[in-house]
Amino acid sequence: MATYALGDIQGCFEELKALLDRINFDSRHDQLWFTGDLVNRGPQSLAVIEFVRALGDAAIVVLGNHDLHLLACATIDRFSPGTRDTFNDVLNSPACDEHLTWLRHQRLFYRDPILGYTLVHAGIPPQWTLMDAAGYAAEVEFVLHSDDFTAFFDNMYGNSPDLWDRALSGWPRIRLVTNYLTRLRYCSREGRIDFKNKGPVGSQPDHLIPWYDLYVIPNDTESIVFGHWSALHLSARQMRDKRIYALDTGAVWGGTLTAMRLEDGRMFSVPSTVNLAIDD
């Protein structure tokens, strides 16, 4: 049995199939961890959702910002797909409601204490421990999985508040937790999230720091796997040294689709057949 964490798929189904062939994936014995953003920008969002759903317990999925955007467009009348969104195949599917219900019931945070890996789409702010992050993610998941999920999407969008305070409550608290887990790249030393800068390290203003350079991983048996930041381009050595593994290697932007075998840290990649302009 092997466990593979995969970077953002974003509708790149052909690349997903090629990567699984490359690692000789067998759903009877192996497990796939998805860093989020199963959908959007790429050409086959529906095929990706259908495939991952069919994996059942062989798949662990955390939600990304593009997954949440799809759910918001399907839930709230005033939100509609933009000109660059490519998930109409999901919205037009006869099984749309089933697919979206499944997607909405996925996690925002996952930790396997035996393997020693935590899975999140974007990052974790420096103020939170792993236990904090699990608890705050559970608050959002409770709303997403409840009958109140429509209100969640009605209040999800926005960049305020941008700094954690335990006293936050209601939708501002839920919104900030969601933004940290699904949109974080850079932040200030105190953990104020930046929503503007998306480029590689060195391109940001001096006061902004990659979240993982501020985050203190509790011990040398723990590591964090994330996606979201295709422009990051950390080397394998940098990732090993920091015990953070950035697996979004830009499949939808003409880069590669990457998987890491968690048991030994080995990386596998396949080239992309898609080449779009860089976005988030």
C-alpha positions in Angstrom: 0.0 0.0 0.0 1.2 3.5 -0.9 -0.1 7.0 -0.2 0.3 9.7 -2.9 -0.4 13.4 -2.4 -1.3 15.1 -5.7 -1.0 18.8 -6.6 -3.9 20.8 -8.0 -5.7 19.0 -10.8 -7.9 21.9 -12.0 -9.8 19.9 -14.6 -6.6 18.4 -16.1 -8.0 14.9 -16.4 -5.7 13.6 -19.1 -2.7 14.6 -17.0 -4.3 12.9 -13.9 -4.7 9.6 -15.8 -1.1 9.8 -17.1 0.2 10.5 -13.6 -1.7 7.6 -12.1 -0.3 5.3 -14.8 3.2 6.6 -14.0 2.9 5.6 -10.3 1.0 2.4 -11.1 -1.8 3.5 -8.8 -4.2 0.7 -7.6 -7.3 1.9 -5.8 -7.6 -1.5 -4.1 -4.4 -0.9 -2.2 -3.2 2.7 -2.6 -4.7 6.1 -1.5 -4.6 9.5 -3.1 -4.6 12.8 -1.2 -5.7 15.8 -3.3 -4.6 19.3 -2.3 -7.8 20.9 -3.6 -8.8 22.7 -6.7 -10.1 19.6 -8.5 -11.9 21.9 -10.9 -11.7 25.0 -13.0 -9.4 26.6 -15.7 -8.7 23.2 -17.2 -10.8 21.4 -19.8 -12.4 18.5 -17.9 -13.7 19.4 -14.5 -16.6 17.0 -14.7 -14.4 14.0 -15.6 -12.1 14.8 -12.6 -15.0 14.9 -10.2 -16.5 11.8 -11.5 -13.2 9.9 -11.2 -12.4 11.1 -7.7 -15.9 10.4 -6.5 -15.6 6.9 -7.8 -12.5 6.3 -5.7 -14.5 6.3 -2.5 -12.2 5.7 0.5 -9.2 5.6 -1.7 -9.3 9.4 -2.0 -8.8 12.1 0.6 -9.8 15.6 -0.7 -9.4 19.0 0.8 -11.3 21.9 -0.8 -9.6 24.7 -2.7 -10.7 28.2 -3.6 -11.8 27.1 -7.1 -13.9 24.2 -5.7 -15.6 26.7 -3.4 -16.1 29.1 -6.3 -17.9 26.3 -8.2 -20.1 25.6 -5.2 -20.9 29.3 -4.8 -21.9 29.7 -8.4 -24.2 26.7 -8.2 -25.8 27.9 -4.9 -26.2 31.7 -5.0 -28.1 33.3 -7.9 -26.0 36.5 -8.0 -22.8 34.5 -8.5 -22.2 33.1 -12.0 -19.2 31.6 -13.8 -16.8 34.2 -15.2 -15.5 34.1 -18.7 -12.4 32.2 -17.6 -14.3 29.6 -15.5 -14.5 26.2 -17.1 -16.8 24.2 -14.9 -20.0 24.5 -16.9 -19.6 20.8 -17.7 -20.3 20.1 -14.0 -23.2 22.6 -13.8 -24.8 21.1 -16.9 -24.4 17.5 -15.8 -27.5 15.4 -15.1 -25.8 14.4 -11.9 -24.8 18.0 -10.9 -26.6 18.0 -7.6 -25.0 14.7 -6.6 -21.5 15.9 -7.6 -21.9 19.2 -5.7 -23.3 17.6 -2.6 -20.3 15.2 -2.6 -17.9 18.1 -3.1 -19.5 20.3 -0.4 -18.9 17.5 2.1 -15.2 17.3 1.6 -12.7 18.6 4.2 -10.7 21.8 4.5 -8.0 20.2 6.6 -6.7 16.7 7.1 -4.0 15.2 9.3 -2.8 11.6 9.5 -0.9 11.2 12.8 0.6 7.9 11.8 2.1 9.2 8.5 2.9 12.5 10.2 1.5 14.6 7.3 -1.1 17.4 7.3 -3.0 18.2 4.0 -4.3 21.7 3.3 -5.0 23.6 0.1 -3.2 26.9 0.7 -1.5 27.2 4.1 -1.8 27.7 7.9 -1.3 31.1 9.6 1.6 31.4 12.1 -0.8 32.0 15.0 -2.3 28.5 14.8 -1.1 25.2 16.0 -2.0 22.1 14.0 -4.7 21.4 16.6 -6.0 24.9 16.2 -6.2 24.6 12.5 -8.0 21.3 12.7 -10.6 22.8 15.1 -11.1 26.0 13.1 -11.5 24.0 9.9 -14.1 21.9 11.6 -16.1 25.0 12.4 -16.3 25.8 8.7 -16.9 22.2 7.7 -19.8 22.0 10.1 -21.5 24.9 8.3 -20.7 23.5 4.8 -22.1 20.1 5.7 -25.3 21.6 7.4 -28.6 22.9 6.1 -27.1 26.4 6.5 -24.6 25.9 3.7 -26.4 28.5 1.4 -25.7 31.2 4.0 -22.0 30.2 3.9 -21.7 30.9 0.2 -23.7 34.1 0.6 -21.0 35.3 3.0 -17.9 33.6 1.7 -16.4 36.2 -0.6 -14.4 39.1 0.8 -10.9 40.0 2.1 -12.0 41.3 5.5 -11.1 40.5 8.2 -7.4 39.8 7.3 -5.9 39.1 10.7 -6.8 36.4 13.2 -8.4 37.2 16.5 -9.8 34.4 18.7 -12.7 36.8 19.6 -13.9 36.9 16.0 -17.4 35.4 15.6 -20.1 34.7 13.0 -19.4 35.1 9.3 -16.2 37.2 9.7 -14.6 34.3 11.6 -15.8 31.7 9.1 -14.7 33.8 6.2 -11.2 34.4 7.6 -10.7 30.7 8.4 -11.7 29.8 4.9 -9.4 32.4 3.4 -6.4 31.2 5.4 -6.9 27.6 4.5 -7.8 28.2 0.8 -6.1 31.5 -0.3 -3.0 32.0 1.9 0.4 32.6 0.3 2.1 35.6 1.9 1.4 37.2 5.2 2.9 39.7 7.7 4.9 38.5 10.7 1.8 38.8 12.9 -0.2 36.7 10.3 -2.1 39.4 8.4 -3.0 37.7 5.1 -2.1 39.3 1.8 -4.5 38.7 -1.1 -2.6 40.5 -3.9 0.9 39.0 -4.3 1.0 35.6 -6.0 4.4 35.4 -7.5 7.6 33.5 -6.5 9.5 34.3 -3.3 11.4 37.6 -3.9 8.7 39.2 -5.9 6.7 40.4 -2.8 7.1 43.6 -0.8 9.6 43.4 2.1 7.0 43.2 4.8 5.4 40.0 3.4 6.7 36.6 4.2 5.8 33.1 2.8 3.4 31.6 5.4 5.6 28.5 5.8 8.7 30.6 6.8 6.7 31.8 9.8 5.0 28.6 10.6 6.6 26.5 13.4 6.0 22.8 12.7 5.9 21.2 16.2 8.5 18.4 15.7 10.6 16.6 13.1 8.0 13.9 12.6 5.4 16.3 11.2 5.2 17.7 7.6 2.7 19.7 5.7 1.5 19.1 2.1 -0.2 21.9 0.2 -1.1 23.2 -3.3 -2.5 26.5 -4.5 0.8 28.3 -5.2 1.9 27.2 -8.7 4.5 30.1 -9.0 6.4 29.0 -5.9 8.9 26.6 -7.4 10.5 25.3 -4.3 13.3 22.8 -4.8 13.1 19.3 -3.4 15.9 20.1 -1.0 14.1 23.3 0.2 10.9 21.3 0.8 12.7 18.5 2.7 14.6 21.0 4.9 11.4 23.0 5.7 9.2 19.8 5.9 6.6 21.5 3.7 5.8 20.1 0.3 4.4 22.5 -2.3 2.8 20.2 -4.9 1.0 22.6 -7.2 3.4 22.6 -10.1 1.1 24.3 -12.6 -0.5 21.5 -14.6 -3.2 23.9 -15.9 -0.6 26.6 -16.8 1.6 24.4 -18.9 3.8 23.1 -16.1 3.5 19.6 -14.7 1.2 17.5 -12.5 3.0 16.2 -9.5 2.5 13.5 -6.9 4.6 12.7 -3.9 4.7 9.2 -2.2 4.4 10.0 1.4 6.0 6.9 2.7 9.4 7.8 1.2 9.0 11.3 -0.2 9.6 10.3 -3.8 8.3 12.7 -6.4 6.6 11.8 -9.7 5.5 14.2 -12.5 4.0 14.3 -15.9 4.0 17.2 -18.4 0.9 19.2 -19.1 -0.9 19.5 -22.4 -2.6 22.7 -21.2 -1.1 26.1 -21.4 -3.1 29.0 -19.9 -2.1 32.4 -18.5 -1.1 32.3 -14.9 -3.9 33.0 -12.4 -4.9 31.9 -8.9 
